[in-house]
Amino acid sequence: MIETIIKTFSIDGTLLGVAAQIIGFIGAFTYFLVFQMKKRSSILAINILAGMIFVVHFSLIGAYTGAAMNVVCALRCTIYYFSDRKWAKSKAWLAVFIGVSVVLGVLTWGDIYSVFPLMAMVITSISFWLKKESHIRLLTLPTQPGWMIYNIHNNSISGLLTDIVIFSSILIAIIRYDIIKKQKPQAVKQNEA
């Protein structure tokens, strides 16, 4: 029975492979918690934790570009966590995040699939720098399918699950906040006429 579990949930048929998937599922659960937080500081703190858990997960499965991009994500969230401080408000941080993403992406390049997390990190660095929430959602949405492809290629079940949830969450938010809420004021104005 244990042998069947190892073969089913492991990338390489070892206990280390099972441990990698379990760690990934802990990271996935942690990312799910991010969406349940009310305070920005809690959202960022849990996002940092989730990113670091996925650094371990991706490292264990040999998906080093994914691990490196999660380091960038944790760094970015750390800077945003301290955004009330003068040093963290600098516009230079955006260039730093993009530059570090590209350098780490090149250094950890494994194959053509490495382009997906690299591009996703560059795009999300730009999107999270924007002020308007609808722009953040629209720019971030297309990054998730790239992560999904990368996770499928690297047999990261937990990473794929996480990206499906994030993608769904963004879609729901776009529908709720960017489509339905924009239509309601127009409907009210038409009824008043």
C-alpha positions in Angstrom: 0.0 0.0 0.0 2.8 2.5 0.9 4.5 1.6 -2.4 1.3 2.5 -4.3 1.0 5.8 -2.5 4.6 6.6 -3.2 4.2 5.8 -6.9 0.9 7.8 -7.1 2.0 11.0 -5.4 5.7 11.0 -6.1 7.4 12.5 -9.1 10.3 10.2 -9.0 8.9 7.2 -7.0 10.7 8.1 -3.8 9.7 9.2 -0.3 11.4 12.5 -1.1 9.1 12.9 -4.0 6.1 12.3 -1.8 7.5 14.9 0.7 7.9 17.4 -2.1 4.2 17.0 -3.0 3.1 17.2 0.7 5.1 20.4 1.2 3.5 21.7 -2.0 0.0 21.0 -0.6 0.9 22.8 2.6 1.9 25.8 0.4 -1.3 25.5 -1.6 -3.3 25.5 1.7 -1.3 28.6 2.8 -2.1 30.4 -0.5 -5.8 29.6 0.1 -5.5 31.3 3.4 -4.2 34.5 1.7 -7.6 35.0 0.1 -9.3 34.8 3.5 -7.4 37.6 5.2 -8.9 41.0 5.8 -5.8 43.0 6.6 -3.2 43.8 3.9 -0.4 43.1 6.4 -1.8 39.6 7.0 -2.3 39.0 3.3 1.3 39.9 2.6 2.7 38.0 5.5 0.9 34.8 4.6 1.8 35.3 0.9 5.5 35.5 2.0 5.1 32.2 3.9 3.4 30.5 1.0 6.0 31.7 -1.4 8.8 30.3 0.7 7.0 27.0 1.1 6.8 26.8 -2.7 10.5 27.6 -2.9 11.1 24.4 -1.0 8.6 22.4 -3.0 9.9 23.5 -6.4 13.5 22.9 -5.2 12.7 19.4 -4.2 11.1 18.6 -7.5 14.0 20.2 -9.5 11.8 23.0 -10.9 14.4 25.7 -10.1 13.0 28.5 -12.1 9.7 28.1 -10.2 11.7 28.2 -6.9 13.6 31.3 -7.9 10.4 33.1 -9.0 8.8 32.3 -5.6 11.9 33.9 -4.0 11.2 37.0 -6.0 7.5 36.9 -5.0 8.4 36.6 -1.3 10.9 39.5 -1.7 8.3 41.6 -3.4 5.7 40.9 -0.7 8.3 41.8 2.0 8.9 45.2 0.4 5.2 45.8 0.0 4.7 44.8 3.6 6.9 47.7 4.6 5.4 50.1 2.1 4.7 52.6 4.8 8.4 53.3 5.2 10.2 55.7 2.9 12.8 53.3 1.6 10.1 50.8 0.4 8.1 53.5 -1.5 10.8 54.0 -4.2 9.7 53.4 -7.8 13.1 51.7 -8.3 11.7 48.6 -6.7 9.7 47.7 -9.8 12.9 47.7 -11.9 14.6 45.7 -9.1 11.9 43.0 -9.2 11.9 42.7 -12.9 15.7 42.7 -13.1 16.1 40.1 -10.4 13.3 38.0 -12.1 15.2 38.0 -15.4 18.6 37.3 -13.8 17.3 34.4 -11.7 15.2 33.1 -14.7 18.4 33.0 -16.8 20.5 31.4 -14.1 17.9 28.7 -13.3 16.8 28.0 -16.9 15.9 24.4 -17.3 14.0 24.3 -20.6 11.5 26.3 -22.7 8.9 25.8 -19.9 11.1 28.0 -17.7 9.8 31.0 -19.7 6.3 30.7 -18.1 7.2 31.5 -14.5 9.7 34.1 -15.6 7.2 36.0 -17.7 4.5 35.6 -15.0 6.8 37.1 -12.4 7.7 40.1 -14.6 4.0 40.7 -15.5 2.8 40.3 -11.8 5.6 42.6 -10.7 4.1 45.3 -13.0 0.5 44.5 -12.2 1.0 44.7 -8.4 2.7 48.0 -8.9 -0.5 49.4 -10.5 -2.9 51.3 -8.2 -6.2 50.4 -9.9 -7.5 47.0 -8.7 -9.2 46.2 -12.0 -5.9 46.7 -13.9 -4.1 44.4 -11.4 -6.7 41.7 -11.9 -6.7 41.9 -15.7 -2.9 41.9 -16.0 -2.5 39.1 -13.5 -5.1 36.8 -15.0 -3.1 35.6 -18.1 -0.1 34.7 -15.9 -1.9 31.8 -14.2 -2.2 29.6 -17.3 1.6 29.9 -17.8 2.1 28.7 -14.3 -0.3 25.9 -14.9 1.7 24.7 -17.9 4.9 24.9 -15.9 3.4 22.9 -13.1 2.0 20.2 -15.4 5.4 19.9 -17.1 7.1 19.6 -13.7 4.5 17.3 -12.1 3.6 19.8 -9.4 0.1 18.7 -8.5 -0.1 21.2 -5.6 1.2 24.0 -7.8 -1.4 23.3 -10.5 -4.2 23.2 -7.8 -3.0 26.5 -6.4 -3.0 28.1 -9.9 -6.5 26.8 -10.7 -7.8 28.4 -7.4 -6.0 31.7 -8.0 -7.2 31.8 -11.7 -10.7 31.1 -10.6 -10.5 33.7 -7.8 -9.3 36.4 -10.2 -12.1 35.5 -12.7 -14.7 35.7 -9.9 -13.3 39.1 -8.8 -13.4 40.4 -12.4 -17.0 39.3 -12.8 -18.0 40.7 -9.3 -16.1 44.0 -9.3 -15.3 44.9 -12.9 -18.3 43.7 -14.8 -21.4 43.4 -12.5 -20.6 46.5 -10.3 -20.0 48.6 -13.5 -23.3 47.5 -14.9 -25.3 48.3 -11.8 -24.7 52.0 -11.8 -25.7 52.2 -15.5 -28.9 50.2 -14.8 -29.8 52.6 -11.9 -29.3 55.6 -14.2 -31.5 54.1 -16.9 -34.2 53.4 -14.3 -34.1 56.9 -13.1 -34.6 58.3 -16.6 
